[in-house]
Amino acid sequence: MKFKIAKKLEGRMRLNISERIKHIVGDRGSEVGFNYGMQIQNLRKSYKLSQGDFGALLGMTKGQISSYEREVSQPTLETLNKIARFFNCTLEELTEVPIREEFYLKWLIDQEEHFVSFTQEIGNQVEFKASAGLIEVQVDEYLTYGASKGIKEGKAPIFAANFLLLEGDKSNFIINHFEKVEKDLAEVEREAILLGHSIDQQSAFASFPNNMSILMEGYPLLVQLYIALDKCAWLGNPVSWPTKGTNILALRLSSGKIIRLHISTMATGCYLYATYSKELEERINLWIALKKKDAIKVAVDYALEWNRLQTEAAIKEQEKAIRQSENSPKHFGV
């Protein structure tokens, strides 16, 4: 299975991120389903309405509502908007479009410098300059990550990872903290670059750092990342976590060394901690060597390719679910 996935990944990596960057630097010297049926049905039932009464409120027939709930026909955006406005809910609540894991795509494409500021604790204001970039993901790293995440054959391959690099001055509270514990940071092997150390619900205590002084409060930074990147609605959603997997959060120390930051789950206290990978540091520095116009070109190409692969995989998954659904009896209550 691993061999099959590896070969498939190699065949679909149309963008070789590191080679593209090295070349540039060297030259210088059909719609995805919305899962709307159950959502509409749940909304109707929460108001204790029959399909006929629900439809009458919206100027629709019982047959229309039934067809939507069975996903025999697809409501238009106008229809979904009418339902959302009448019942005071969001379109997201009606459609349940799956959340993808990428977190820094917005800033990756614009290639601007952004600023993240917040109060870490009373008297300690923190400000970072933040810039996004890409690192290429090698086959062995993908396989290790895939095995850990339970990624099955047929899923869109991960051929690159976005990073967000935070930089600040010598007075920065968080930078000072990690400079003091730098010698105690765990070093991450190459194949585990996408994993690092994970303090999660399953292995919360087993994977805490040996030196507990490394840990600090991570909630202020976590919330600020969600706010700054317009992802407040995803706060606490483990599907999209700003410091895990393909969402790499990095920090430059005063010495110039780049470390990787992690924030544990809410269930484990939102601890902020760090690890180090020399290879990750080298790949981040490779991206930083790009001129802005070149970085934007690579970022846009990557984003379009990534969206294409994700959309294709989602459509195939939906078609498979529809085939399975057609072969099994359905029971819908009215």
NULOLUM-361080 format. One record per residue: residue in one letter; x, y, z of N, C-alpha, C in turn. Coordinates in steps of 0.001 Angstrom, whole numbers, plus 500000, padded with zeros to 6 digits. Layout:
N
aXYZXYZXYZ/...
! end
This chain:
334
m500833498797500000500000500000500000500872501260500000/k501923501247500836502784502423500904503451502680499558/f503857501570498885504524501723497593503566502339496573/k502298501868496577501296502390495653501073503883495866/i500934504267497135500699505685497449501895506529497033/a503104505998497294504310506739496948504399506970495442/k504120505923494649504178506070493200503120507046492697/k501913506954493294500839507846492880501194509289493209/l501784509507494370502181510855494785503210511423493820/e504205510591493466505252511057492562504665511460491215/g503659510707490763503050510974489478502223512239489446/r501739512704490606500833513845490621501473515105491179/m502746515026491524503427516227491991503834517060490778/r502912517827490258503182518616489065504067519824489375/l504077520233490613504890521383491004505982520927491948/n507213521016491497508332520695492375508769522006493020/i508273522239494241508448523553494878509917523935495018/s510727523035495586512119523397495843512881523625494535/e512622522796493510513306522974492231512891524286491573/r511601524627491668511125525892491111511853527067491770/i511946527005493093512583528110493829514073528186493503/k514732527020493494516171526997493218516459527546491821/h515582527221490879515765527693489507515636529220489443/i514628529746490119514408531201490116515553531926490796/v515952531429491963517045532059492708518346531936491934/g518519530770491276519739530531490502519863531479489327/d518734531781488678518744532713487552519187534105487974/r518951534441489178519344535757489686520748535691490178/g521223534652490240522551534494490935522011533744492107/s482959520215487667481502519925488169481401520253489614/e480499520719490364480398521215491718480537520072492715/v481115520392493840481169519446494938479856519508495702/g479342518361496137478074518329496872478157519076498184/f477027519611498643477014520438499843476444519710501064/n476057518444500897475474517705502023474325518487502643/y473452518985501795472412519902502256471155519199502740/g470901517962502251469638517291502559469380517100504036/m470349516506504731470191516264506170470154517570506941/q470909518574506451470943519856507140469568520533507100/i468949520515505937467620521126505807466598520348506637/q466713519036506589465780518214507361465923518468508869/n467146518576509335467379518833510766466827520192511182/l466992521205510309466461522530510596464940522481510694/r464315521809509720462849521694509728462356520990510992/k463000519904511353462556519135512517462785519902513820/s463809520762513832464060521532515056462906522496515343/y462171522891514285460995523750514446459696522938514491/k459830521605514528458670520697514636457687520908513483/l458252521096512277457409521353511110457378520147510175/s456227519925509553456133518919508497456761519504507243/q457018518656506253457575519158504998456628520161504333/g455323519895504440454350520803503844454344522167504512/d454343522187505854454333523459506599455632524231506390/f456754523497506369458061524126506147458073524806504770/g457587524067503769457547524614502414456628525813502296/a455473525747502970454502526842502889455092528143503413/l455894528062504464456523529258505031457478529922504042/l458028529115503144459039529611502213458512529779500791/g457208529519500625456639529627499287457022528474498393/m457208527296498989457585526107498233456589524987498518/t456618523969497697455707522849497886456343521784498767/k455505520909499282455988519771500063456922518911499210/g456588518753497926457427517957497030458822518536496860/q458911519879496792460223520516496656461094520244497883/i460471520407499064461228520181500303461665518724500396/s460780517819500033461114516395500058462285516086499135/s462264516677497937463344516411496979464682516974497456/y464627518115498162465857518678498722466407517778499817/e465533517322500698465980516499501820466531515156501345/r465993514639500242466493513391499691467655513629498724/e467973514910498490469030515322497566468786514797496155/v467496514652495805467120514304494439467322515517493538/s467042516698494076467325517945493361468116518861494289/q468862519788493691469746520664494470469170522063494532/p469021522620495735468488523979495854469453524996495262/t468922526059494699469773527126494177470324527934495347/l471315528760495067471865529637496098470780530574496614/e469916531019495713468812531903496110467888531192497111/t467603529916496858466737529149497765467396528953499123/l468674528608499102469400528427500372469447529735501149/n469647530842500428469686532152501070468336532503501696/k467253532137501025465904532386501551465672531593502841/i466094530327502856465944529486504053466779530052505196/a468024530441504869468922530968505901468386532252506516/r467857533148505683467335534411506186466081534200507035/f465180533334506572463934533107507301464191532476508670/f465120531501508718465357530781509964466591531278510715/n467134532436510277468227533096510990469417532164511238/c469892531540510186471081530693510296472026531032509144/t473225530507509181474201530797508121474078529775506995/l474592530150505828474611529208504706475466527989505042/e476514528212505849477381527101506246476613526048507029/e475653526491507844474852525545508619473951524702507722/l473603525233506563472712524511505649473465523607504678/t474724523909504428475433523170503389476491522212503918/e477120522565505032478154521709505627479235521354504616/v479766522363503937480895522138503043482106521763503897/p482772520653503596483892520212504428484993521261504513/i485572521421505680486675522363505881487976521695505471/r488725522347504602490025521808504231491062522205505270/e492186521524505243493165521715506300494048522940506128/e494171523448504914495096524563504721494659525774505533/f495613526476506083495297527562507003495885528898506575/y497033528904505911497722530158505600497663530523504122/l496712529916503384496638530106501943496400531569501561/k495570532254502325495225533651502034496477534532502015/w497295534402503027498513535218503111499613534685502203/l499544533411501876500520532835500963500401533479499590/i499162533645499122498927534185497784499252535674497700/d498912536442498742499150537896498624500615538280498875/q501365537432499595502793537667499841503100539033500441/e502143539533501230502375540781501957502901540461503351/e503494541450503983503861541307505398502661541709506236/h502261540848507146501133541140508019501656541257509451/f500841541835510309501253541997511699500225541371512626/v500727540628513576499891539945514562500278540477515930/s499338541092516634499653541623517966498578541216518952/f498993540969520184498068540524521224498758540645522580/t497983540501523627498532540522524991498725539083525453/q499962538714525670500250537348526113499815537153527561/e500145538121528378499684538160529769499791539609530218/i499272539936531349499255541333531782500665541926531754/g500798543014531026502088543692530951502987543192529840/n502575542141529124503398541600528051502656541640526716/q502830542739526003502240542887524677503183542255523665/v502633541446522778503447540746521790503065541230520393/e504068541503519553503800541852518163504751541082517263/f504175540495516216504967539762515236504726540322513843/k505772540283513032505615540440511592505441539027511057/a504428538807510222504136537459509750504165537405508227/s504837536391507686504886536205506236504736534723505923/a504004534415504861503695533021504529504526532524503363/g504743531209503322505512530611502228505205529135502095/l505979528458501248505767527037500972507046526244501173/i506890524994501604507993524043501559507500522827500794/e508390522183500073508006520965499364507965519798500352/v507039518877500129506923517689500966507448516490500188/q508421515786500764509004514618500123508121513387500362/v508343512341499556507503511142499616507549510484500986/d508741510375501565508836509694502872508114510485503958/e508153511811503862507433512639504832505922512475504658/y505509512403503395504082512224503112503584510886503635/l504382509841503444503971508506503893503864508442505413/t504833509024506103504792509032507570503586509818508062/y503356510970507457502212511799507816500909511075507482/g500859510480506291499654509784505856499309508609506743/a500323507852507158500082506706508030499537507165509372/s500078508285509876499624508819511162498205509357511074/k497879510002509948496567510624509775495516509658509233/g495945508464508829494995507505508275494529507891506881/i495409508538506110495045508938504755495000507708503858/k493878507513503173493685506333502332494088506629500891/e494369505555500166494696505694498743493497506299498028/g493760507225497120492670507890496418492464509318496894/k492973509629498091492872510998498584493867511884497837/a493583513172497799494501514103497137495841514108497866/p496941513934497147498252513894497811498680515261498316/i499463515253499355500023516492499901501413516654499295/f501601517620498422502906517774497783503646519019498260/a502988519818499112503652520986499692502930521358500975/a503585522124501794502978522583503050503177524081503174/n502163524786503671502305526229503873502914526496505244/f503744527497505308504269527909506608503981529388506818/l503888529773508063503782531181508440504951531471509363/l505819532378508956507002532722509742506737533978510554/l506899533866511859506731535003512764508094535569513127/e508219536892513077509470537553513441509170538742514337/g510075539022515258509884540134516173511212540653516674/d511173541681517514512422542250518029512828541572519338/k513924542059519922514490541410521114513617541540522352/s512675542471522312511806542649523479510594541709523446/n510479540911522382509324540038522212509304538948523281/f508215538889524024508090537981525161508221536517524753/i507595536138523665507611534738523231508978534356522672/i509592535249521895510934534975521373511917534799522527/n511836535665523505512732535558524672512552534226525394/h511309533792525514511024532528526204511710531360525507/f511559531269524174512118530120523461513625530207523277/e514176531402523341515636531505523323516236530941524613/k515521531100525708516005530579526996515988529052527042/v515037528433526322514908526962526381515366526310525075/e516047527075524236516424526581522904517179525260522957/k518092525111523905518908523889523983518086522654524351/d516901522848524891516066521723525308515002521343524274/l514967522035523135513954521735522129514244520389521463/a513197519579521283513339518286520619513666518498519146/e514587517670518613514913517735517200514064516720516445/v513481517154515350512555516326514586513275515708513394/e513080514399513203513675513704512074512999514147510773/r513706513977509681513235514425508373511841513919508030/e511604512600508172510327512039507739509156512490508603/a509469513082509764508412513525510684508241515044510678/i508715515706509624508618517170509556507171517635509677/l506245516899509071504842517295509134504177516910510447/l504873516131511261504291515684512526504855516439513712/g506181516485513797506793517124514966506374516407516231/h506226517127517304505715516579518557504272517004518694/s503417516075519008501989516399519064501417516121520442/i501014517169521129500307517008522402498820517023522055/d498240515829521918496842515774521519496019514987522524/q494764514820522222493860514174523169494207512715523402/q494748512066522372495046510646522514496321510378523322/s497323511238523147498604510978523818499089512212524567/a498156512849525261498455514136525894499658514075526827/f499698513086527698500760513061528694502005512337528204/a501803511383527297502935510616526789503880511470525961/s503356512519525327504186513284524415504525514689524914/f504312514971526183504756516249526714506282516309526671/p506844517473526423508312517592526407508920517173527747/n510142516662527678510829516264528910511026517460529829/n511343518593529243511518519822530014510214520615529952/m509458520585531043508150521242531064508253522755531001/s509438523300531228509594524755531167509470525269529735/i509508524362528767509338524756527377507922525277527140/l506949524689527858505546525029527647505214526435528131/m504318527089527395503793528368527833502358528491527332/e501659529504527757500256529693527377500153529973525880/g499374529154525171499262529316523730497949529906523256/y496986530041524160495661530486523755495651531891523146/p496379532866523700496367534217523101496812534222521636/l497873533475521331498357533407519951497360532655519071/l496797531580519598495816530797518850494634531658518405/v494058532382519341492896533221519035493255534301518023/q494424534907518187494834535973517275495015535454515851/l495544534237515708495701533646514384494352533442513712/y493380532955514475492045532748513923491409534084513511/i491588535096514329491011536416514033491698537034512813/a493022537033512822493773537682511750493528537024510400/l493289535716510391493114534985509142491650534719508823/d490728535434509508489287535335509247488769533910509367/k489222533199510393488772531822510586488150531636511966/c487512532679512463486931532609513804485921531464513935/a485192531185512849484174530135512912484801528755513086/w486110528644512819486770527344512934487465527164514277/l487347528127515153488066528079516426487762526791517173/g488787526035517456488622524781518183488342523585517303/n488176523808515989487916522691515084489228521959514797/p489335520690515195490604519970515015490949519705513560/v489962519815512653490229519591511236491194520645510704/s491031521869511167491926522934510736492571523567511968/w493758523132512264494492523647513421495720524387512909/p495960525606513354496989526462512734498434526043512931/t498683524998513725500084524602513948500317523114513736/k499440522465513001499597521023512806499687520643511343/g500452519563511090500487518979509758500963519946508697/t500099520205507714500489521065506596500406522544506942/n499982522867508150499967524256508633501163524448509566/i502251524908509036503487525020509823503669526453510305/l503728526612511611503955527921512211505393527966512697/a506156528913512178507582528993512512507889530314513199/l508978530312513948509399531503514698510890531711514508/r511287532939514136512707533247514017513201533840515325/l514245533237515869514860533742517102515814534887516766/s516279535567517777517176536712517558518464536288516869/s518888535042517094520113534521516481519941534247514996/g518685534239514506518407533906513117517905532485512952/k518060531678513983517597530286513932516072530255513843/i515550529328513043514107529182512881513631527903513544/i512686528024514456512107526869515133510635526754514741/r510054525602515005508645525399514688507807525464515961/l506731526252515920505832526369517065504671525388516929/h504186524900518061503011524036518123502084524577519201/i500784524409519001499805524731520047498955523494520256/s498927522977521463498167521757521726496667522036521682/t495869520988521657494425521129521569493860521839522794/m492632522343522654491965522980523779491783521997524927/a491564520726524576491347519706525606492580519497526466/t493759519855525938494988519677526705495572520998527184/g494802522080527083495242523338527698495823524377526776/c495850524113525460496405525091524502497818525530524880/y498685524567525095500075524894525415500832525264524147/l501664526289524244502548526687523166503919526098523455/y504471525368522484505795524782522676506491524747521322/a507671524174521228508438524258519984509310523030519769/t509649522802518507510615521774518127511556522381517093/y512590521622516726513553522129515750513844521077514689/s513904521511513438514325520664512331515227521498511431/k516459521070511299517409521805510461516927521851509012/e516347520715508549515892520682507163514708521612506935/l513795521669507896512675522600507787513199524034507728/e514164524338508579514759525678508598515365526022507232/e516053525064506622516672525295505318515624525538504236/r514528524798504298513484524955503284512769526300503430/i512577526741504648511959528054504861512873529155504351/n514168529032504623515121530033504143515197530043502615/l514980528876501993514968528786500539513832529630499969/w512674529542500601511533530351500136511803531835500342/i512364532181501479512609533584501811513563534241500811/a514407533431500155515358533967499181514672534454497908/l513398534109497716512668534530496525512338536018496558/k512296536624495379511730537961495256510213537833495321/k509551538918495703508107538862495909507356538413494666/k507679538949493499506949538595492276507103537120491941/d508284536565492209508511535143491962507753534285492961/a507732534739494215507019533997495260505524533956494966/i504979535075494486503549535124494163503220534134493047/k504069534066492021503826533148490899503794531706491390/v504768531313492194504806529942492713503608529678493620/a503279530664494469502165530505495408500837530320494681/v500608531128493633499353531026492882499262529679492160/d500375529271491524500390527973490842500080526843491822/y500700526916492983500467525893494005499018525889494463/a498478527070494751497112527156495273496101526610494266/l496289526943492990495364526461491961495462524947491803/e496679524441491813496863522986491691496301522259492909/w496556522818494079496059522212495315494535522190495328/n493923523301494937492459523359494889491900522372493874/r492593522227492732492138521277491727492157519847492263/l493265519465492897493376518111493425492350517848494520/q492166518821495395491211518660496486489783518548495944/t489465519368494945488115519350494382487848518033493662/e488818517562492889488662516285492194488438515146493181/a489236515143494254489107514088495255487755514154495950/a487284515381496223485993515550496906484844515090496019/i484930515394494721483881514980493788483827513460493693/k484998512829493602485038511362493535484453510744494798/e484773511339495921484250510827497189482735510980497249/q482243512115496754480806512349496747480104511374495821/e480665511163494623480064510231493675480017508816494249/k481054508429494957481083507118495597479992507009496646/a479820508086497450478783508088498492477389508008497873/i477203508690496722475900508659496038475594507252495535/r476614506589494962476410505220494464476037504272495598/q476733504442496737476431503592497897475031503874498421/s474653505166498398473335505554498884472227504996497994/e472465504995496678471468504487495740471243502987495882/n472278502310496414472170500856496569471655500437497932/s471296501411498762470767501076500089469446501815500291/p468488501207501030467183501847501225467297503113502067/k466452504125501761466421505377502520465116505484503285/h465212506046504452464014506266505270464010507714505712/f463046508460505250462937509863505611461631510103506348/g461710510695507520460498511016508272459946512354507823/v458643512470507856457992513719507452457427514383508668/
! end
